[in-house]
């Protein structure tokens, strides 16, 4: 059968759900990045050759309680150097996993010990942060679940990983990782949207309550999903609980964004609860959970907020220092020149260098930080997306809040999706010392220049 984009998307509902690596056993203290094979596409297709942690996709889940410290030794058995970034965790700077900024890349055959204090409860993930356009696309990612001291009462706690794969007709990963068209446009779009639900109940009961933890692990694709046969509220963005549970209809996830929702099963017996992907004017079933009976005669009571995490929320930001950030470049952009490695280059020269996106006119990681902040200082970053494409801006080391035009503050987040032509502002308290990356989590855009850094002294 010829595999095309529509076939892949339409067939996503039949996608096999891979078991958790290691079953119920605790996650190993050594996590090996190595090649492996998984059955990505069902039917008469061969297994897909991947790179994964412990050879699987996703890698072994890490689950622990808030306040604990998790230790993992990365063993690199890949043919490339690598490192692990613990996305959303407020870890010490030397544990952040960014080669060239916080550590050296781990060479083939090498090891690196990560010590991760779990300050915050919530849903997080880990992934490669070296040659990540390729390494994440090959499967180097996994989830981190940090349990609250008071775990909400639900019947099922299910992680939903949203991913897409660019596959050949033989269901193998396409090797065109450095395609300049991808880097200058919307990024590396896959042709097979993949949803991984874990653990997968054999069947749901009407009026049961679920916690769904959504994570967009795609390298570049924005995912818009809705739920059918499930009704509830959003309780956390990017691992951080909201103060009051929020109504939602369609959830839009830029790459790396997460959301926790608590929902009740409203589908009738014999029907199915569904996760629906919306793309352009079409909708596709990403996952189905059959409803096999009735749990209670009526739904449960109101959905309560999760316990807040011990992170400093912003107060009055009117007098905070402002550090503007302007995004330029890419296809159909107005960029005429930019600074790269200390030289002013034309657009043509930037393309030749593989660096076509800029922050404040600079492509690639600059020598000097965007800002040097004193410990405890509040920083505001008004951002302008003067490009033809959206960007998912991710700040390492802490969470931020959006500052709206009327001065009110949004929820805590670590990644914010900025649409083309849009202006938005974020602010944060610089309370985690070190050098922290700020970049577009469309990983093709990051590779092609969209990254800078901040220093907290």
N, C-alpha and C positions, 0 to 999 in steps of 0.2 A: 504493500500500500504506500502511495506517495504521502509523505508527511508534510503538511503545510500549516501555516499559522492558525487558520480556522479549525483545522482538524485538532490541533493541539489544544486550543482553547475550549472547543466544544467537548473534547474528550476529557476535560479535567475532572469531571465528576466521577469518572471511573478510575481515578488514580489510586494506586495502592498506597496504603498507609504503612510506613516502615515501623517496625517495633523499636522501642527504646533500646539503645545500645546497652547491653549488660543487664537487661531486665530489672529486677527489683534490687539488685546488688548496689552498694554505694559506688559512686563514681571513683575511678582509680586516681591515685595521686600522681601517676605519670600519664600524660596525655600525649599521644604520638600523632604527629601530622604525617600522613602517609597516603599512598595510593590505595584505591579499593574499587569495588564494583557494586552497584546497586541497581535494582530493577526500577528505573524511573518510568519508562513507558510500558504499559501492560500489553498483553497479546503476544504476538510472535516476534517481538523485538528483543535483541540481546540486552544483557545488562550494560549499563552505562559506566564507562571508566571515569572515576572521580578522584579528587583529592579530598580527604576528610580526616577529621580528628578520630583516631582509632580506626580509620579506614571506613567510616560510615558517614551518612548524611541524614539528619544532622548529627553532629558529634555528641558524645555522651552528655546528658543533661547534668548540670550542677545544681543541686538543691540543698539548701542549708537554712538555718534560722538567723534572723537579724541579730547582729551582735557577735556572731561567730567570725572566725578567720579561716578562709579556705586556702589551702596550698595546692598548687599544681605545678609540676615540672613538665615543661614542653620539651619533647624529644623530636627533633626535626629529621625525618626520614624522607624528605622531599628532595627533588633535584635543584631546588632554589632555596635561598635564604628565606626565613619567615619570622614572624612574631605574632603574639596574640594581644589584641586590644579588648578590654573588658567593658563593653559599651554601656555607658550610663552609671557604672559604679564609681563612687568617689574614692578612688584609691590613691595611695602615695604616688608622687610623680614618677618615680623610677619603676613603678609597676604598670604604667599605662600602656606600654607595648607599642610605641611609635618609633621605629628605627630612624635614626638621624636627628631625633629630638630628645627622647627619654631613654633609649637603649640602643645598642648595636643589634643589627639583625642576627638571628641565630642561624649559623651556617649549617649546611648539610652534615648530619651526624652530631651536631652540637645540642646542648641543653640550656635551659634557662628556668630558674625557679621563680614563680610568681606567688607572692603572699598577698592575699586579698581580704582586708577587713571589710565586713559587710555592714556598713553603717545604716543602710536603708533597706527596708523591705520592698518587694515589688518584682516586676518582670524586666529582665535585662538579657543581654546576649553577648556572646564572644565571637570574634572573627579575626581572620588574618588582617594585619595592617602593613604588610609588605607586598608590593606588586599585587595589591588587593583587587584591582580590576580583573586580574586573572584568577587569583587564588580564591577569592570569595565566589566567583562564577563557577569554579570547579568544585565547590562544596565545603570550604573551610569555615564553618560556623556551627554554633550550638547555642542552647538557651541556658540562662541562669535564673533560677527561681528562688527568691529569698522570702521565706515565710514570715509573716507578721507574728508578733507575740500573741495576738488574738486573731486567729484565722477565721475568716467569715464562714458561716454555716452554708455550705453548698453540697449538693449531691455528687457533682462531678467538677473537677478542676482540670480544664483542657487547654493545652497550648496549641495555637493555630499559627503555624509558620507559613507565610506567603512568599513564594519565590517564583521566578521564571527561569527557564533554561533555554539557551540557544543550541539546538540539537541538529545533527545531520539526519538524513533519511534512514540511517542505521542507528539512530538514537544515541549518537556519540556527541560529546561537547565540541562545538565548532571552535577551531583554534585561532580565530581572527580577533584576538584580544586587543590588539593595538590599532584596530581599524580607525583611520582618521575621521571617517564619516560619523562613526559613533561618538568619538571624542568631541567633535565640533557641533553635534546636534543634541538629541535628547539622551544619548548614552547607549549602552549595549542593551537593546531590547531582545528578550528571549522569544521563542516561538511556542513554548510550552509552559503555561502557568501551572504552578505546582502548589498544592496546599497539603501540609503535613499536620495532622491532628493527633495529639498524643497526651494522655492515653485515650484509646478509642473505645467507648462503651459499646457493648453488644446491642444495646437498645436503651432508649430513654423512656421515661414515664411522664405522661402529661402532668403538669404542675410541679415537676421537679425543678430545682434551681441549679443553674450552672455558673461557673466562673470561666469565661473565655479570655485567654491571654493572647492577643494578636501581636505578631512581630513581622514586619516587612524586612526580609533578609535579601531581597533582590538587589543587585548591584546598582540599577538605575531606574527601574520601573516604578511609577506611582500606582498604587493599588487603591481602588475605591470598592468597598464591600458593604453589603447590607445583610440582614438576617431575615429569614422567613420561618415562621413557626416558633419564634423566640421573641420575647418582649422583656425589656429591662432598661438598665441605665449604665452609663459609663462611670467608672469609679476611679480610674487612674490614667494619666497621660505619661508615657515614657517612664513608667515605674513609680511616679509620684502621685499619691492620692489627691483627688480634687476635694475641695472643702465640702461641696454638696454634690451628690450624684447628679449627672447631667443626662437629659433626654438626648437621644440620637436617632438618626434615620440612616444616612449613609456615612460610613467612616472612611475618611481619605487618609492614606498612609504614604508619605514620602519614604524613600529608602531609609531604613534604620528606625523609623518611628514605631511606637508601640501604643497599645491601649488595652486596658483591662475593662471588661464589661461583666456585669452580673445580670443574668436573664432567667426568666421562667419559661418553661416549655408550654407553648400554647397550641401546638399542632395536635390534631386529634389522633387517636389510636389508628394505626394503619397508614398514617402520613409520615412525613419526615421533616425534621428541622434542618434548615439548609443555610450554608454560607454562600452568598451570591457575589460574583465579581461583575462590576459594571465597567465596560470599556466602550468608549464612543457611544453608539446608540444601541448596544447589545448587552445582554446579561448572560452569564454562564454560571453553572453550579460548580463551585469549587469543592464542596464537601457536603455530605448528607449523613444525618444521624436518625435512623428509623425510630419512630415512637411505637412502642409495643404494648402499652397499657396505661393505666391511670394510677398516679401516686396518691393524690388527695382529691377531695371533692371540690376544693377551691384553691386559688393561688395563695402563696404565702403573703406575709405582710410587706411593709415598705422596705426598700433596699437601703441599708445604712451605709454611711461613708466608712471607708477604711481609716485605720489609725494613721495620723500624719507621721511623716518621717522627720528626723531631727536635723533639718536643713533650715538655714536662715532665710525667711521670706523677706521680700523687700518692703521697706517702709516708704517714706517720702523720697522720691528720686529726682525731685526738681533741681537740686543743686549738685547732682552727680556729674562726674566728668564724662563728656561725650567724645566718642571716638568713631567718626563716620567710616562706613565701609561701602564702597561702590563696586558692583559687579559689572564687568564688561567682557566682550569678546564672543567667541563662538560664531557659528554660521549666522548670517543675516544680522550680525552685530555691527556697530559703528566703530569698532576698534581700529585705529590706524597704526598705533605702535604701542609697545609696552616694554617695561624693564625686566630683563631676565638675566640672572647671574651678573648683575652689575652693568649690563649693557642695554642701551636702547635699541630695540629691534623693530622692524616693520612687521606688519601682519604676515606677510609671506615668510619672513625669517622666523617668526614665532611658530608658524605651522611647521617649518622645516625642523625646528627644535622639539616639536610635539607639545608646544605650550601655547594655547590659543585663548585661554581664559585668564582674566586678571582680577585681582582685588586691588583697588586704588592704583591701577596702572602697573601692578607688579605681577608677573607670572611666576608660579612656583614658590617654594618656601623661601621667604626673604631672610637676609642675615639678621635684620633687626626686628624685634617684635612689633606687632600692631600697636601694643600699649604695654607699658610696665606699670603694674598696679601695686600699691601698698597693701599689705595684708589687712583685710577688713574693709577696704575701700569699695564703694559702689561704682560700677562702670556701666555707662549706657552706650550701646552701639546701634545708631540708626543706620539701617541698611537699605540700599537702593539696588534693585535688580534691573539694570539697564541692558538686558539681553532679551533674546527672543525665546528663551526656554526657562522652565522652572528650575529651582535649586533647593536642595534640602540641606540647610545649614546646621552643622553639628559642632557643639562646643565640648571639648574634653574637660574632665576634672570637676565639673559642677553642673548644676541645672540653672536655668535662667527663667525669667518671666517676660512676657511681651508687655511693652508699654503702649497702650492704645492712645489714639489722638486726644481723647478726653482726660488722659492722665490715669485712668484705671489700669489695673494690672491683670494679666492673664495667668493661667495655671503654670506651675513649674513644668519645664520641658528641658530636654537636652538636644532636640532637633526640631527645626521649624521649616515648613515648606513655604517658599516664596515663589509666587507665580510671576510670569513674565511682566515686566513693567511695574512691578509692585514695590512699594516702600513700606517697611516695617521696622520696628525698633525693639531691641531686647535689652535687658538690664540684669545684672547679677552682682552678688557680693563676692569679692575676690578673697575667699577664705581658705583656699587650698594651694599652698606654696608650690611653685615650680613653673615649668614651661609647658604650656598646654596648646594643643592644636585646635584651630578653628578652620573648618573646611566644608566644602560641599560634599554631601554623602551620595550624590550621584558619582560613583567611584570613577567613571570615565572622565567626569569634569575635574575631579580632584587630580587625577593623573595628568590631565592636560593643563594644570596651572592653578586651580582654585583652592589654595590653601595658604594660611598664614598662621601666626601663633601669638599667644599672649604670655606675659611673664608676671607671676605673682611673687613678690619678695616678702 
